[in-house]
């Protein structure tokens, strides 16, 4: 995994301003794995993708994360401070270079169901069909590869929603791809209300990149106005040297 340069990260941010979050995720991963085909990255399971994004986030901004949550009962604001390691499923930081995803199987009664895990392409397709009432069933229809017939059920019957098979597949997906669903158990210090909140590394990382990009471009403007330097030269400058020149400008004023 490569750490993107400041210029690369600014370019990704600019490109991603008008793009869907799934496209942003894949663009970020292409900067980290420039030799890996986009199709391979797009077929990573959501858990694998998010593990790579967590690792990339640590390379870019460090291991510490700070997030906010609001109590749904009383509105109290909570600050959550944690490390990447705290939410990385054990072993996920040891993931090899991205590769085409695996297939899995689960036995349900007399049936054996073969399936793959949902990936970024599935999520993008789900979002494009925004009138779908049952997103879980939509994903299952894409991910179930076969139902072996030592029972009466068939793949078509599964798509008609057989609860026992559906629930077993969903449970097994969660077991083999636990990084895909990171939930925090929270307790409000004011009213003791307990609830769960989803941590979305893609949304969190992009918000950080957005704030960082605005700050770095303001610095570019300040230095370019003061010294007449080109944007590429300023972005390519060592951060410590850039801060030194910014301090000189501030001290003059």
C-alpha positions in Angstrom: 0.0 0.0 0.0 1.3 3.4 -1.0 0.7 6.7 0.8 -0.6 9.3 -1.6 1.3 12.5 -2.0 -0.3 15.9 -1.0 -0.8 16.6 -4.7 -2.5 13.2 -5.3 -4.8 13.7 -2.4 -5.9 17.1 -3.5 -6.5 15.8 -7.0 -8.6 12.9 -5.5 -10.6 15.4 -3.4 -11.3 17.7 -6.4 -12.3 14.8 -8.5 -14.6 13.4 -5.8 -16.5 16.6 -5.1 -19.3 15.6 -7.5 -19.0 11.8 -7.2 -20.9 9.2 -5.2 -19.2 7.9 -2.0 -18.6 4.5 -3.6 -16.7 6.1 -6.4 -14.7 8.1 -3.9 -13.7 4.9 -2.1 -12.4 3.3 -5.2 -10.5 6.4 -6.2 -8.8 6.5 -2.8 -7.9 2.8 -3.2 -6.4 3.4 -6.6 -4.0 5.9 -5.1 -3.0 3.3 -2.5 -2.8 0.4 -5.0 -1.8 2.0 -8.3 -0.9 -1.4 -9.9 -4.1 -3.1 -9.0 -6.9 -3.1 -11.6 -9.9 -1.0 -10.7 -12.2 -4.1 -11.3 -10.3 -6.0 -8.6 -10.7 -3.1 -6.1 -14.4 -2.8 -7.0 -14.9 -6.5 -6.2 -13.4 -6.3 -2.7 -15.9 -7.1 0.0 -17.2 -4.1 1.9 -15.2 -5.3 5.0 -12.0 -5.7 3.0 -12.5 -2.3 1.3 -13.1 -0.6 4.7 -10.1 -2.3 6.2 -7.9 -0.9 3.4 -9.5 2.5 3.9 -8.8 2.4 7.6 -5.1 1.5 6.9 -4.9 4.3 4.3 -6.5 6.8 6.7 -3.8 5.9 9.3 -1.1 6.4 6.7 -2.5 9.8 5.7 -3.7 11.3 9.0 -2.3 9.0 11.8 -3.9 6.4 14.1 -6.1 8.7 16.2 -9.7 9.4 15.3 -12.2 11.7 16.9 -15.9 11.6 16.1 -19.1 13.0 17.4 -22.5 11.5 18.2 -25.8 12.8 19.5 -28.0 11.1 22.0 -31.3 10.3 20.2 -33.1 10.6 23.5 -31.9 14.0 25.0 -29.7 15.4 22.2 -26.5 15.4 24.3 -23.3 15.6 22.2 -20.7 12.9 22.8 -17.1 13.0 21.6 -15.7 9.6 20.6 -11.9 9.3 20.6 -10.3 6.0 19.5 -7.5 4.5 17.5 -7.6 2.7 14.1 -6.5 -0.4 16.0 -9.6 -0.2 18.2 -12.0 -0.8 15.3 -9.8 -2.9 13.0 -11.0 -6.5 13.2 -8.2 -8.8 14.3 -6.1 -9.9 11.4 -7.6 -7.4 8.9 -4.5 -5.2 9.1 -2.5 -8.2 7.7 -4.6 -8.3 4.5 -2.5 -9.1 1.4 -2.6 -7.1 -1.8 -6.2 -6.9 -3.1 -7.3 -9.9 -5.1 -10.5 -11.2 -6.7 -13.0 -12.1 -4.0 -13.7 -15.5 -2.7 -16.9 -17.5 -2.7 -18.4 -19.1 0.4 -21.0 -21.7 1.2 -23.4 -22.3 4.1 -25.6 -25.3 4.8 -29.2 -24.7 5.7 -31.1 -27.8 6.5 -30.7 -30.0 3.4 -29.5 -27.1 1.2 -26.0 -25.8 0.5 -26.0 -22.2 -0.7 -23.0 -20.8 -2.5 -22.5 -17.0 -2.3 -20.1 -14.1 -2.5 -19.9 -11.1 -0.3 -21.4 -7.7 -1.3 -19.0 -5.3 -2.9 -18.8 -1.7 -4.0 -20.4 -2.5 -7.4 -23.4 -4.0 -5.5 -23.8 -0.9 -3.3 -23.5 1.4 -6.3 -26.2 -0.6 -8.1 -28.4 -0.6 -5.0 -28.1 3.2 -4.7 -29.0 3.6 -8.4 -32.3 1.7 -7.7 -33.5 4.1 -5.0 -37.0 2.8 -5.0 -36.1 -0.6 -3.7 -38.0 -1.5 -0.6 -35.9 -4.4 0.5 -32.2 -3.6 0.1 -31.1 -6.8 1.8 -33.1 -9.0 -0.6 -31.7 -7.0 -3.5 -28.1 -7.7 -2.4 -28.8 -11.3 -1.8 -30.2 -11.7 -5.3 -26.9 -10.4 -6.6 -24.7 -12.4 -4.2 -26.3 -15.8 -4.2 -24.5 -17.9 -6.8 -26.2 -21.3 -6.5 -28.4 -23.4 -4.3 -27.4 -27.1 -4.5 -30.4 -29.3 -5.0 -30.2 -31.9 -2.3 -33.4 -30.2 -1.2 -36.5 -28.8 -2.9 -35.6 -25.2 -2.7 -34.0 -23.5 -5.8 -32.3 -20.2 -6.4 -35.6 -18.8 -7.8 -37.4 -19.8 -4.6 -34.7 -18.1 -2.6 -35.4 -14.9 -4.5 -39.0 -15.3 -3.5 -37.7 -14.8 0.1 -37.4 -18.0 2.1 -36.7 -16.6 5.6 -34.7 -19.5 6.9 -32.2 -19.5 4.1 -32.1 -15.7 3.9 -31.3 -15.3 7.6 -28.6 -18.0 7.5 -26.8 -16.3 4.6 -27.0 -12.9 6.2 -25.6 -14.3 9.5 -22.8 -16.1 7.6 -21.9 -13.0 5.6 -21.5 -11.1 8.9 -19.3 -13.8 10.3 -16.9 -13.9 7.4 -16.8 -10.1 6.8 -17.1 -8.5 10.2 -15.3 -5.3 9.2 -18.3 -4.4 7.0 -20.5 -3.5 10.0 -18.7 -1.4 12.7 -21.1 -0.5 15.4 -20.4 1.5 18.6 -22.4 0.7 21.8 -22.9 4.1 23.4 -24.3 5.3 26.7 -25.4 8.9 27.2 -23.7 10.4 30.3 -26.7 12.8 30.8 -29.7 10.4 30.6 -28.1 7.0 30.5 -29.8 6.1 27.2 -28.1 3.2 25.4 -28.0 2.9 21.7 -25.8 1.7 18.8 -24.3 3.9 16.1 -22.7 2.8 12.8 -19.1 4.0 12.1 -18.7 4.6 8.4 -15.0 4.9 7.7 -15.6 6.1 4.1 -17.9 9.0 5.2 -15.5 9.8 8.1 -12.3 9.7 6.0 -13.9 11.8 3.2 -15.0 14.5 5.7 -11.5 14.7 7.0 -10.1 14.9 3.5 -12.6 17.7 2.7 -11.6 19.8 5.7 -7.9 19.1 5.1 -8.2 20.1 1.4 -9.8 23.5 2.2 -7.1 24.2 4.8 -4.2 23.3 2.5 -5.6 25.3 -0.4 -6.0 28.3 1.8 -2.3 27.9 2.7 -1.5 27.7 -1.0 -3.4 31.0 -1.6 -1.6 32.7 1.2 1.9 31.6 0.1 1.2 32.2 -3.6 -0.1 35.7 -2.8 3.0 36.5 -0.7 5.7 34.9 -2.8 4.3 34.3 -6.2 5.0 30.6 -6.0 3.1 28.0 -8.2 0.5 25.7 -6.6 2.4 22.6 -7.5 5.6 23.9 -5.9 3.8 24.8 -2.7 2.0 21.4 -2.5 5.2 19.6 -3.1 7.0 21.5 -0.3 7.9 19.8 3.0 5.0 20.6 5.5 7.5 21.9 8.1 9.0 24.3 5.5 5.5 25.4 4.4 4.5 26.1 8.0 7.7 28.1 8.5 6.9 30.4 5.6 3.3 30.8 6.8 4.6 31.8 10.2 6.9 34.4 8.5 3.9 35.9 6.7 1.9 36.0 10.0 4.8 37.6 11.9 5.1 40.4 9.2 1.4 41.2 9.7 
